[in-house]
Each structure stands twice: as C-alpha cells, then as structure tokens.
Amino acid sequence: MRRRTLLATGMVGLTTVAVGRPAFAGPANRRLTVALVPLDDRPVNTYAPQMTAASAGAQVQLPPRDLLGRFFTPGDGAAIARWLGSTDGVDGYVISVSMLAYGGLIASRTAAPTLAAALENLAAIRNLRSTRPGAVIEVHDTIQRLAITSTGTELDTYRDLLVTWAKLYDQVVNLGQEELRAQLDAIRARIPDQVVENYLAARARNHQVNRLMVEWVADGTISHLVLSEDDTAPVGLARAERVELEALVAQLGVGDRVEIFPGADEVDALLVARVIAARTAPTYRVEYAGVSGEDWTAQLEGIPFAENIRRHVAAVGGRVVSDDADIVLAVNTPSSAPGQRAADLDAFVGRIGRLLAAGTPVIVVDPLIVNKADHELVERMENRLDLAALLSYSGWNTGGNALGLALSHGTARWAYLRSSGSGFGVPDLRGPGQAHAEYLLYRFVKDDPWKNIVQVEAYAHARAQGWDPLALTPEQRSYFDGWVSDRLVPLTERYFADHFAGHRIVLGQRGAKTFTATLARFESARVELPWDRLFEVVLEPRLRLS
C-alpha cells in the first residue's frame, strides 16, 4: 500500500447550503436515540447501524446481548417483545420481524418457530402503537431466500437441489413453462418429502407474516415497511411471493410506505439512517463506472440495479434525480467489454476525484463482486483519492447489501453535516467525526484486504487442517480468533497509516466557518469471530483526532 497524505477538500458546499434545524429537533443535551431490534447479532446488524448513527451524533439502543441469540441459537423473541415495551425516550423504532417473530434470520428459514408464537411476539408492535400513538415505527421483514442455511449436516446435501427445485417449480407451475416439467419431477424425486415439507412450511408461515405486515401499514400500526428479498433470483418461489406482495401493496394503496427490494443485512442500518435523516429529503444523482444500472442486474438479485437503487433511496427517505443533487452515488458496474475495464475505472475514479475537489458529497457503492470489494477499483481509489473525504463506501456481500450500507452511512453523515450549524457546541462535533472516520476505515479494510486477502488465507489454512471454515468447533474458533487478530490488527493499522493518517475530515459548520480535524493516530482494534465460521469478522478500530 502506498502512503499518501492529502488535505481533504471536505464539504465545501456547506458554506453555501442553507442550514436548517437538525433532522430531529430536541433538547440540545440529548442525543437522538433509535431503539433497534436487529436482524441478528452479527456486526452488520449491530455495529453497522450503531456506527451509522454515531457518525451522525445519534445512538442506537439494542436489546440485551443475551436476548439476540448466536448463529444457530435463536434469539428470545418473547423477551425482546417485553424489552420493546419497556423502551422510553427514543425518537424512533427500527424492528426486524425476523428477530422479533422467530429469533433471527437463520431461525426464520426453518419451520421450527410456530405461526402462533410469531404472532404473539409481533403483538409488541401493536402495543407500541397503542401506547405511543405518535411514534415512528420502522419495520422490516425478509422474503425468504431460495437456499436453506448451511448447517454442516446431511441437510446440506439437498441445499442446491432445493434451490433448483424452487426455481423450476416457479417456472412450471406459476409461469406455465411445461417443457421444464420433466426436469422439475426429476429434481423433486431426489429430495426427501420431509425436507420439502419443512422448506415449504417455513415459506408459507413467513409469507403469511409478510402479508400481515403490509396490512399493518395500511391500518397505521407501522409507519413504514421494507420487505427485502434475501438472496433472490429472476425466477423461484421468492419471485412468486414478491409478486403477490406487490399486488397486495397496490390493492391497499400503501406503495408510498412500503418498499420491496433485493437485500436484507443492510436494512437495519438503512432504516436507522431514515430516522436520522427524517425531513431532510436528500436527492441523489447516480454515476456509473461502466454500463448503466438500467442494463445490469447484480448477482443474487432479480431486478435491474438502477431500480434497486431507486427503491433503497426511497427507503432512506430520498429520491434519485438526473441533474443537480445533494449527493452523488458513484456505483461500480461492469464494463461493456473486458478490454474497456481499465479505462472505465480510470475515468470513474477521475470523476470521483473531481467531484470531491468541487466539494460534492460522494458515496461509493461497489456491488460488482459478491462477498468482497472490487480490488481493481479500490486500488485506484487508494492511489488517486483522499479516502477520508468520501461520505461512505461499501463493497460488502450482495449488491443490495453494499448499496444499503454505503447509502445509510453516507446519508446519515450528510444529514448531520447539513444540520451541524444548529448549535450543539463545537466540542460535540468531534465524537461524530471520529466515529465517521472509524467506520469508513472499517469498511475499506473489511471489504477489501479482509475479504480479498486475510479471509482467503484463513479458509485455506482451515481446510489444510481438515476443518470446515463455515462450521468451526469452539476450539477451532478460539484458535482462529487469535490467528485472524494477529493478521488483521496490524493490517488495519498499516491501512490507516497509508491512506488516512494526516488527512483532515470535516467535523461540521458554525455560521460561515467549517471545522475540521486531523486523523492523528490509530489507537487499537478489537478483532474476533462473531460466529463459529470464517465468513465474517468483528473489526472495531479506534482512532485519535487532533
């Protein structure tokens, strides 16, 4: 990594933007607070929304950690329902139905949680509306993905077969492609009846709850709803369920309060940002690295990426425009031809650089490659841009995940900077600025060197010893906690030294004056595996400003 020290141009536009009151007005000595029931306990659903909020001077209130479950151990939905009822003094609620109803995303993919128990837990949302009639209640639920969760058991034998069967079933039964019936029957014959019955039971229960949430939007129980399609495809049972839900949304006339789009893990942070940025109505112009998002569909998604952008932007409370905008979304799409790639990336990074130099807020979305950053793009950004001048970046997991995580962080930070002149005292600007820089560093390290280098080496190391990197024993996980930490902590410190140290970040504005601080020092980083697998990692860097 090449060391560069640049002076961030920052938010020059702040000096010309009319600054109004904060998105949420309240006592000057109280931070905006969002009560969050997360999708599960992984960092993407806890740390990401917390840091999204912290970068905007807000805070996220989570249920006690032991209620959230872990990996295959479901969370305690009934206890979380009681916790929701006990919350007070918050500015908004963000509630994952998967956690509240079933105990988390993985539990929601199994037939074990009963519909009756799910409905009993979900009554907590009705109770919130009854006891807090004016509350902002943001809810999200998932349209179940086609694949079951890998468990390291015999059930994994049927994982790919179930996906194929679910796609063929939709094509034959729902779309009338009878020429595929022989393939459908052949695949079905290879899957035990009990496996199919459990799979369909989970889908039927979840779909019924999906529909109920739309109805609760219509009757005013829920302020706003996101139904995210978890790892979907152009055909399959998830497509058929989505079409039914879209028809219900249209029938009930709630299209202005319900979004349906590919994604899942990003929605906690996205809705936290929506609460933070309420009443700011940001506008976004999209710049693509290669082909238009109208002509490209990301892997594991079923709609053009431009449409997914529009739906995510609506979910955060904004809209996409074609001319002057508050924020530019710079989106990494594939090139029209392989030989064009280098030139496209060079031009793309050049455009981002010019936007930053002009003081334009920029969010970089890197959805091209599933599960990791496009290193060709990131390397150019490292060499030619001041990374600390960006509003946000993400290349994590699916296209929708990358889009939503970058959009949430960038929007929350933009809303904070826009309202920073409202008068909370200059010292208060430093905490959000530090959190913003820490989260930006986290995103670059986690999405590129962790995913492209350290995780690859960790998988190879595990397999060389005969271990399954996606199903570690407690002893193996303990070993890899140390193994990963020994590599990722110094890597994060080096990345900070190469690309962040000495750079300046914008803290906020008072009148005509813009306040900045220097990224002075890497203090520490907490690193461990959140689950007994090597797919994700806890990385929490701490920085010092001067």
C-alpha positions as CSV (number, residue, x, y, z in Angstrom):
1,M,0.0,0.0,0.0
2,R,1.3,3.4,-1.0
3,R,1.4,6.1,1.6
4,R,-0.3,9.3,0.6
5,T,-1.1,12.4,2.7
6,L,-3.7,14.7,1.1
7,L,-5.7,17.6,2.5
8,A,-9.4,16.7,2.3
9,T,-11.3,19.2,0.4
10,G,-14.3,18.2,2.6
11,M,-17.7,19.7,2.2
12,V,-17.1,23.0,0.5
13,G,-20.7,23.1,-0.4
14,L,-21.6,23.6,3.3
15,T,-20.7,27.2,3.1
16,T,-23.4,27.9,0.5
17,V,-26.1,25.5,1.7
18,A,-28.9,27.0,3.9
19,V,-28.6,25.1,7.2
20,G,-31.9,24.4,9.0
21,R,-32.7,22.7,12.2
22,P,-31.5,19.1,12.8
23,A,-33.5,16.3,11.2
24,F,-34.8,15.6,14.7
25,A,-35.1,18.7,16.9
26,G,-34.9,18.1,20.6
27,P,-33.1,19.2,23.8
28,A,-29.6,20.2,23.0
29,N,-28.2,18.0,25.7
30,R,-29.9,14.8,24.4
31,R,-28.7,12.6,21.6
32,L,-31.2,11.3,19.0
33,T,-31.9,7.7,20.0
34,V,-33.2,4.8,17.9
35,A,-34.4,1.6,19.5
36,L,-33.3,-1.3,17.2
37,V,-34.4,-4.9,17.2
38,P,-31.7,-6.2,14.8
39,L,-32.0,-8.9,12.2
40,D,-29.4,-11.0,14.2
41,D,-26.3,-10.4,16.3
42,R,-23.7,-10.1,13.5
43,P,-21.7,-6.9,13.2
44,V,-23.6,-5.9,10.0
45,N,-26.8,-5.8,12.1
46,T,-25.4,-4.3,15.3
47,Y,-22.1,-2.5,14.7
48,A,-23.0,-1.1,11.3
49,P,-26.2,0.6,12.5
50,Q,-24.5,1.8,15.7
51,M,-21.7,3.4,13.7
52,T,-24.1,4.8,11.1
53,A,-25.9,6.5,14.0
54,A,-22.7,7.6,15.8
55,S,-21.3,9.3,12.7
56,A,-24.4,11.5,12.9
57,G,-24.2,12.2,16.6
58,A,-27.0,9.8,17.3
59,Q,-27.2,6.5,19.2
60,V,-28.7,3.0,18.8
61,Q,-30.3,1.3,21.7
62,L,-30.2,-2.6,21.4
63,P,-31.8,-5.3,23.4
64,P,-29.5,-7.0,25.9
65,R,-26.9,-9.1,24.0
66,D,-28.0,-12.4,25.5
67,L,-31.5,-12.0,24.0
68,L,-30.2,-11.8,20.4
69,G,-29.0,-15.5,20.1
70,R,-26.0,-16.5,18.2
71,F,-25.6,-18.4,14.9
72,F,-27.9,-21.5,15.2
73,T,-29.2,-20.5,18.7
74,P,-32.3,-18.3,18.1
75,G,-32.8,-15.1,19.9
76,D,-35.6,-14.8,22.5
77,G,-38.4,-13.1,20.6
78,A,-40.7,-13.1,23.6
79,A,-38.2,-11.4,25.8
80,I,-37.4,-8.9,23.1
81,A,-41.1,-8.1,22.8
82,R,-41.1,-7.3,26.5
83,W,-37.9,-5.1,26.1
84,L,-39.6,-3.2,23.3
85,G,-42.5,-2.4,25.7
86,S,-40.0,-1.1,28.3
87,T,-38.2,1.4,26.0
88,D,-38.8,5.0,26.6
89,G,-37.5,8.4,25.5
90,V,-36.5,7.2,22.0
91,D,-37.0,9.1,18.7
92,G,-37.9,6.1,16.6
93,Y,-38.1,2.3,16.4
94,V,-36.4,0.0,13.8
95,I,-37.8,-3.5,14.2
96,S,-36.7,-6.7,12.4
97,V,-39.6,-9.1,12.1
98,S,-37.2,-12.0,11.6
99,M,-35.7,-11.4,15.1
100,L,-38.9,-10.5,16.9
101,A,-41.1,-13.2,15.4
102,Y,-38.6,-16.1,15.0
103,G,-35.4,-15.3,16.8
104,G,-33.3,-14.1,13.8
105,L,-32.6,-14.6,10.1
106,I,-31.4,-18.2,10.3
107,A,-34.3,-19.2,12.6
108,S,-36.7,-17.6,10.1
109,R,-35.5,-20.1,7.4
110,T,-36.6,-23.1,9.5
111,A,-40.1,-24.5,10.2
112,A,-39.5,-24.8,13.9
113,P,-41.0,-21.4,15.1
114,T,-44.7,-21.7,15.0
115,L,-47.0,-19.1,13.5
116,A,-48.9,-18.7,16.8
117,A,-45.7,-17.9,18.7
118,A,-44.6,-15.5,16.0
119,L,-47.9,-13.6,16.1
120,E,-47.7,-13.4,19.9
121,N,-44.3,-11.8,19.7
122,L,-45.3,-9.4,16.9
123,A,-48.2,-8.1,19.1
124,A,-45.4,-6.0,20.7
125,I,-45.6,-3.8,17.6
126,R,-49.3,-3.3,18.0
127,N,-48.8,-2.5,21.7
128,L,-46.1,0.1,20.8
129,R,-48.6,1.9,18.5
130,S,-51.3,1.7,21.2
131,T,-49.1,3.1,24.0
132,R,-47.1,5.5,21.8
133,P,-49.5,6.7,19.1
134,G,-47.1,9.3,17.6
135,A,-44.1,7.0,17.5
136,V,-42.0,6.4,14.3
137,I,-42.2,2.7,13.9
138,E,-39.9,1.4,11.0
139,V,-40.3,-2.3,10.4
140,H,-38.5,-4.7,8.0
141,D,-39.2,-8.3,7.1
142,T,-37.5,-10.7,4.7
143,I,-38.9,-12.5,1.7
144,Q,-37.2,-15.9,2.4
145,R,-34.3,-16.7,0.2
146,L,-34.3,-19.8,-2.0
147,A,-31.4,-21.6,-0.2
148,I,-31.6,-23.1,3.3
149,T,-28.7,-22.2,5.7
150,S,-25.7,-24.5,5.5
151,T,-25.6,-26.5,8.8
152,G,-22.7,-28.9,8.3
153,T,-25.2,-31.8,8.4
154,E,-26.8,-34.2,5.9
155,L,-29.4,-31.4,5.2
156,D,-26.6,-29.6,3.2
157,T,-26.8,-32.4,0.6
158,Y,-30.2,-31.0,-0.5
159,R,-29.3,-27.3,-0.4
160,D,-28.5,-26.8,-4.1
161,L,-31.3,-29.3,-5.1
162,L,-33.9,-27.3,-3.2
163,V,-32.8,-24.1,-5.0
164,T,-33.1,-25.7,-8.4
165,W,-36.4,-27.2,-7.5
166,A,-37.8,-23.9,-6.2
167,K,-36.8,-22.2,-9.5
168,L,-38.2,-24.9,-11.7
169,Y,-41.4,-25.1,-9.6
170,D,-42.0,-21.4,-10.2
171,Q,-41.2,-21.7,-13.9
172,V,-43.5,-24.7,-14.5
173,V,-46.4,-24.1,-12.0
174,N,-46.5,-20.3,-11.9
175,L,-45.1,-19.3,-15.3
176,G,-46.5,-22.2,-17.3
177,Q,-43.2,-23.5,-18.8
178,E,-44.4,-27.1,-19.2
179,E,-41.3,-28.0,-21.2
180,L,-39.4,-28.0,-17.9
181,R,-41.8,-30.3,-16.0
182,A,-39.7,-33.4,-16.6
183,Q,-36.7,-31.6,-15.0
184,L,-38.9,-30.5,-12.1
185,D,-40.1,-34.0,-11.4
186,A,-36.6,-35.5,-11.6
187,I,-35.2,-33.0,-9.1
188,R,-38.1,-33.4,-6.8
189,A,-37.6,-37.2,-6.7
190,R,-34.1,-36.7,-5.3
191,I,-35.3,-34.7,-2.3
192,P,-36.9,-36.4,0.7
193,D,-40.5,-35.4,1.4
194,Q,-39.8,-34.2,4.9
195,V,-37.1,-31.8,3.6
196,V,-39.5,-30.2,1.1
197,E,-42.4,-30.1,3.6
198,N,-40.3,-28.2,6.1
199,Y,-39.0,-25.9,3.5
200,L,-42.5,-25.1,2.3
201,A,-43.9,-24.8,5.8
202,A,-41.3,-22.1,6.6
203,R,-42.0,-20.2,3.4
204,A,-45.8,-20.4,4.0
205,R,-45.5,-19.1,7.5
206,N,-43.1,-16.3,6.5
207,H,-45.3,-15.2,3.6
208,Q,-48.3,-15.0,5.8
209,V,-46.4,-12.7,8.2
210,N,-45.1,-10.7,5.2
211,R,-48.7,-10.1,4.2
212,L,-49.7,-9.2,7.7
213,M,-47.0,-6.5,7.9
214,V,-48.4,-4.9,4.8
215,E,-51.8,-4.9,6.3
216,W,-50.4,-3.2,9.5
217,V,-49.0,-0.4,7.3
218,A,-52.5,0.1,5.9
219,D,-54.1,0.3,9.3
220,G,-51.5,2.7,10.7
221,T,-49.8,0.3,13.1
222,I,-46.5,0.5,11.1
223,S,-45.2,3.9,9.9
224,H,-43.1,2.4,7.1
225,L,-42.1,-1.1,5.9
226,V,-39.3,-2.7,4.0
227,L,-39.7,-6.2,2.6
228,S,-36.2,-7.3,1.5
229,E,-35.6,-10.2,-0.8
230,D,-32.9,-12.3,0.7
231,D,-30.5,-13.6,-2.0
232,T,-33.1,-13.9,-4.7
233,A,-33.1,-14.7,-8.5
234,P,-35.2,-13.8,-11.5
235,V,-37.3,-16.9,-11.0
236,G,-38.2,-19.0,-8.0
237,L,-40.7,-19.2,-5.2
238,A,-39.4,-15.9,-3.8
239,R,-40.3,-14.2,-7.1
240,A,-43.8,-15.6,-6.9
241,E,-44.2,-14.4,-3.3
242,R,-42.9,-11.0,-4.2
243,V,-45.4,-10.6,-7.0
244,E,-48.2,-11.5,-4.5
245,L,-46.9,-8.9,-2.0
246,E,-46.6,-6.2,-4.7
247,A,-50.2,-6.9,-5.6
248,L,-51.3,-6.5,-2.0
249,V,-49.4,-3.3,-1.6
250,A,-51.2,-1.9,-4.7
251,Q,-54.6,-3.2,-3.6
252,L,-54.2,-1.5,-0.2
253,G,-52.8,1.7,-1.6
254,V,-49.7,1.7,0.6
255,G,-47.0,2.0,-2.1
256,D,-45.7,5.2,-0.6
257,R,-45.0,3.5,2.7
258,V,-43.7,0.1,1.5
259,E,-40.5,-0.8,-0.4
260,I,-39.7,-4.2,-1.7
261,F,-36.1,-4.8,-3.0
262,P,-33.2,-7.3,-3.1
263,G,-31.2,-7.2,0.1
264,A,-31.5,-8.0,3.8
265,D,-28.5,-7.4,6.0
266,E,-28.3,-3.7,5.2
267,V,-31.8,-2.8,6.2
268,D,-31.2,-2.3,9.9
269,A,-28.6,0.5,9.1
270,L,-30.8,1.8,6.2
271,L,-33.8,2.4,8.5
272,V,-31.7,3.9,11.3
273,A,-30.4,6.4,8.7
274,R,-34.0,7.0,7.6
275,V,-34.9,8.0,11.2
276,I,-31.8,10.2,11.5
277,A,-32.4,12.0,8.1
278,A,-36.1,12.4,8.5
279,R,-37.4,15.6,6.9
280,T,-34.2,16.3,5.0
281,A,-35.4,14.6,1.8
282,P,-32.0,14.1,0.2
283,T,-31.6,13.9,-3.6
284,Y,-29.1,11.6,-5.3
285,R,-27.5,11.6,-8.8
286,V,-26.1,8.3,-9.9
287,E,-22.7,8.0,-11.8
288,Y,-21.8,4.5,-13.1
289,A,-18.3,3.1,-13.7
290,G,-19.4,1.0,-16.7
291,V,-22.8,0.1,-18.1
292,S,-26.0,1.7,-16.8
293,G,-27.7,0.1,-13.9
294,E,-30.8,0.0,-16.0
295,D,-29.0,-2.7,-18.1
296,W,-27.3,-4.6,-15.3
297,T,-28.7,-7.0,-12.6
298,A,-26.4,-7.8,-9.8
299,Q,-25.8,-11.5,-8.9
300,L,-28.4,-12.9,-6.5
301,E,-30.9,-10.2,-7.4
302,G,-33.9,-10.2,-9.7
303,I,-34.4,-6.6,-10.8
304,P,-32.1,-4.1,-12.6
305,F,-29.6,-2.4,-10.3
306,A,-30.9,1.1,-11.1
307,E,-34.3,0.0,-9.9
308,N,-32.8,-1.4,-6.7
309,I,-31.0,2.0,-6.2
310,R,-34.3,3.8,-6.5
311,R,-36.0,1.6,-4.0
312,H,-33.2,1.8,-1.5
313,V,-33.1,5.5,-1.9
314,A,-36.8,5.7,-1.3
315,A,-36.4,3.5,1.8
316,V,-33.9,6.0,3.3
317,G,-36.3,8.9,2.6
318,G,-34.7,10.3,-0.6
319,R,-35.1,10.3,-4.3
320,V,-33.0,9.8,-7.4
321,V,-32.7,12.8,-9.8
322,S,-30.9,13.3,-13.1
323,D,-29.4,16.7,-12.5
324,D,-28.2,18.7,-9.5
325,A,-28.4,16.7,-6.3
326,D,-27.3,16.8,-2.7
327,I,-25.3,13.6,-3.0
328,V,-23.6,11.7,-5.9
329,L,-23.9,7.9,-5.8
330,A,-20.8,6.6,-7.6
331,V,-21.7,3.0,-8.5
332,N,-19.2,0.4,-9.7
333,T,-20.9,-1.5,-12.6
334,P,-19.3,-3.9,-15.1
335,S,-17.8,-2.6,-18.4
336,S,-19.4,-3.3,-21.7
337,A,-16.3,-5.2,-22.8
338,P,-13.4,-6.7,-20.8
339,G,-10.8,-4.7,-22.7
340,Q,-12.6,-1.5,-21.6
341,R,-12.4,-2.2,-17.9
342,A,-9.1,-0.3,-17.1
343,A,-10.1,2.8,-19.0
344,D,-13.6,2.8,-17.4
345,L,-12.2,2.5,-13.9
346,D,-9.6,5.2,-14.5
347,A,-12.3,7.5,-15.8
348,F,-14.7,6.6,-12.9
349,V,-12.1,7.4,-10.2
350,G,-11.2,10.6,-12.1
351,R,-14.8,11.7,-12.0
352,I,-15.0,11.0,-8.2
353,G,-11.8,13.0,-7.7
354,R,-13.2,16.0,-9.5
355,L,-16.5,15.8,-7.5
356,L,-14.6,15.7,-4.2
357,A,-12.4,18.6,-5.3
358,A,-15.6,20.6,-6.0
359,G,-16.9,19.9,-2.6
360,T,-19.6,17.5,-3.8
361,P,-20.6,14.8,-1.2
362,V,-19.9,11.4,-2.7
363,I,-21.0,7.9,-1.7
364,V,-19.1,5.0,-3.4
365,V,-21.1,1.8,-3.9
366,D,-19.1,-1.3,-5.0
367,P,-21.7,-4.0,-5.8
368,L,-19.8,-5.8,-8.7
369,I,-18.4,-8.8,-7.0
370,V,-20.4,-10.8,-4.4
371,N,-18.9,-11.0,-0.9
372,K,-16.0,-8.6,-1.5
373,A,-14.7,-5.4,-2.9
374,D,-13.5,-5.0,-6.5
375,H,-9.8,-4.6,-5.7
376,E,-9.1,-3.0,-9.1
377,L,-11.4,-0.2,-8.1
378,V,-10.2,0.2,-4.5
379,E,-6.6,0.2,-5.5
380,R,-7.2,3.1,-7.9
381,M,-9.1,4.9,-5.2
382,E,-6.3,4.4,-2.7
383,N,-3.7,5.8,-5.2
384,R,-5.7,8.7,-6.5
385,L,-8.3,9.8,-4.0
386,D,-8.5,11.1,-0.5
387,L,-10.5,8.2,1.0
388,A,-11.2,10.3,4.1
389,A,-13.1,12.8,2.0
390,L,-15.8,10.3,1.0
391,L,-19.1,10.3,2.7
392,S,-19.0,6.5,2.7
393,Y,-18.0,3.3,0.9
394,S,-19.1,-0.4,0.8
395,G,-18.4,-3.5,-1.2
396,W,-19.8,-6.0,1.3
397,N,-21.7,-9.1,0.3
398,T,-24.5,-8.8,-2.2
399,G,-25.2,-5.8,-4.4
400,G,-28.2,-4.7,-2.3
401,N,-26.1,-5.1,0.9
402,A,-23.3,-3.0,-0.5
403,L,-25.7,-0.3,-1.7
404,G,-27.7,-0.1,1.5
405,L,-24.7,0.0,3.8
406,A,-23.0,2.8,1.9
407,L,-26.2,4.7,1.4
408,S,-27.1,4.5,5.1
409,H,-23.7,5.7,6.4
410,G,-23.4,8.4,3.8
411,T,-26.9,9.7,4.2
412,A,-26.7,9.9,8.0
413,R,-23.4,11.7,7.8
414,W,-24.7,14.1,5.2
415,A,-27.8,14.9,7.3
416,Y,-25.6,15.6,10.3
417,L,-23.2,17.9,8.5
418,R,-26.2,19.7,6.9
419,S,-27.6,20.4,10.4
420,S,-24.4,20.9,12.3
421,G,-24.8,24.6,12.4
422,S,-27.8,24.4,14.6
423,G,-25.8,24.8,17.8
424,F,-24.8,21.9,19.9
425,G,-21.4,23.3,20.9
426,V,-18.2,22.8,18.9
427,P,-16.7,20.0,21.1
428,D,-19.7,17.8,20.2
429,L,-18.6,17.7,16.6
430,R,-15.5,15.6,17.4
431,G,-17.2,12.5,18.6
432,P,-19.3,12.0,15.4
433,G,-16.3,12.9,13.2
434,Q,-14.2,10.3,14.9
435,A,-17.0,7.6,14.6
436,H,-17.3,8.5,10.9
437,A,-13.6,8.0,10.3
438,E,-13.5,4.8,12.2
439,Y,-16.5,3.4,10.3
440,L,-15.0,4.5,6.9
441,L,-11.7,2.8,7.8
442,Y,-13.6,-0.3,8.9
443,R,-15.5,-0.5,5.6
444,F,-12.4,-0.3,3.4
445,V,-10.4,-2.8,5.5
446,K,-13.2,-5.3,5.9
447,D,-14.4,-5.2,2.3
448,D,-11.1,-5.3,0.5
449,P,-8.0,-6.7,2.4
450,W,-10.1,-8.8,4.8
451,K,-12.2,-10.3,2.1
452,N,-9.6,-10.5,-0.7
453,I,-6.5,-11.5,1.3
454,V,-6.9,-12.5,5.0
455,Q,-10.2,-14.4,4.7
456,V,-8.9,-16.3,1.7
457,E,-5.8,-17.3,3.6
458,A,-7.9,-18.3,6.6
459,Y,-10.1,-20.5,4.6
460,A,-7.1,-22.2,3.0
461,H,-5.5,-22.6,6.5
462,A,-8.6,-24.2,7.9
463,R,-9.0,-26.6,5.0
464,A,-5.4,-27.6,5.2
465,Q,-6.1,-28.9,8.7
466,G,-9.3,-30.7,7.7
467,W,-11.5,-28.0,9.3
468,D,-14.7,-26.6,7.7
469,P,-14.3,-22.8,7.6
470,L,-18.1,-22.4,7.7
471,A,-18.6,-24.7,10.7
472,L,-15.8,-24.4,13.2
473,T,-15.8,-26.2,16.6
474,P,-15.5,-24.0,19.6
475,E,-11.8,-24.9,19.9
476,Q,-11.2,-24.1,16.2
477,R,-13.0,-20.8,16.6
478,S,-10.8,-19.9,19.6
479,Y,-7.7,-20.7,17.6
480,F,-8.9,-18.5,14.6
481,D,-9.8,-15.6,16.9
482,G,-6.1,-15.3,17.6
483,W,-5.0,-16.2,14.1
484,V,-7.2,-13.5,12.5
485,S,-6.4,-10.9,15.1
486,D,-2.7,-11.4,14.7
487,R,-3.1,-10.5,11.0
488,L,-6.0,-8.1,10.8
489,V,-5.0,-5.7,13.6
490,P,-1.6,-4.8,12.1
491,L,-3.1,-4.7,8.6
492,T,-5.7,-2.2,9.8
493,E,-3.1,-0.1,11.5
494,R,-1.0,-0.1,8.3
495,Y,-4.0,0.7,6.2
496,F,-4.7,3.7,8.4
497,A,-1.1,4.9,8.1
498,D,-1.1,4.5,4.3
499,H,-4.5,6.1,3.5
500,F,-5.9,8.0,6.5
501,A,-3.1,9.3,8.8
502,G,-2.6,13.1,8.4
503,H,-5.7,13.6,6.4
504,R,-8.3,16.1,7.5
505,I,-12.0,15.4,7.9
506,V,-14.9,17.9,8.1
507,L,-16.5,18.0,11.5
508,G,-19.2,20.5,10.9
509,Q,-20.1,24.1,10.5
510,R,-20.8,27.1,12.7
511,G,-22.0,30.1,10.7
512,A,-19.7,30.6,7.8
513,K,-16.9,28.6,9.4
514,T,-16.2,24.9,8.6
515,F,-14.5,23.0,11.4
516,T,-12.0,20.2,10.6
517,A,-9.7,17.8,12.4
518,T,-6.7,15.7,11.5
519,L,-6.7,11.9,11.7
520,A,-3.8,11.7,14.0
521,R,-3.3,8.2,15.3
522,F,-4.5,4.5,15.2
523,E,-5.2,3.6,18.8
524,S,-6.4,0.0,18.7
525,A,-8.7,-2.5,17.1
526,R,-10.9,-5.3,18.5
527,V,-11.0,-8.3,16.3
528,E,-12.8,-11.6,16.8
529,L,-15.1,-14.0,15.0
530,P,-18.8,-13.3,15.8
531,W,-20.0,-16.8,14.8
532,D,-18.2,-20.2,14.6
533,R,-17.2,-19.6,11.0
534,L,-14.8,-17.5,9.0
535,F,-17.3,-15.8,6.8
536,E,-17.5,-12.5,8.8
537,V,-15.4,-10.8,11.4
538,V,-15.7,-8.3,14.2
539,L,-13.4,-5.3,13.5
540,E,-13.7,-2.2,15.7
541,P,-10.9,0.3,15.1
542,R,-10.3,3.2,17.4
543,L,-8.7,6.4,16.2
544,R,-7.4,9.6,17.6
545,L,-8.2,13.1,16.2
546,S,-6.1,16.1,16.7
